[in-house]
Amino acid sequence: MGVIWWLIVGLLAGWLTGKVMGGGGGVLMDIILGLVGALAGGFLMSLLGFSAEGGMIYTIFVAFIGAVVVTWIYRKVTAKKPA
């Protein structure tokens, strides 16, 4: 059930990140970045010693923050540079 839960939270985080950061990559890219961000956020929080048992709001918050960071990095890497 844990993997399915993180997938659902990642989808939610991706959608929310797209709304907050103003889309740009499309709905599918927002969802993919949300999934990656959810996994990265959960991994980083566990490395920092935070428990994954903080409840649903905590999990969504961590996934959202991870998705925002991953989306920001993605946009910096793929930004068009002036000629």
Buried (B, 14 or more C-beta within 10 A) or exposed (E): EEEEEBBBBBBBBBBBBBEEBEEEBEEEBBBBBBBBBBBBBBEBBEEEEEEEEEEEEBBBBBBBBBBBBBBBBBEEEEEEEEE
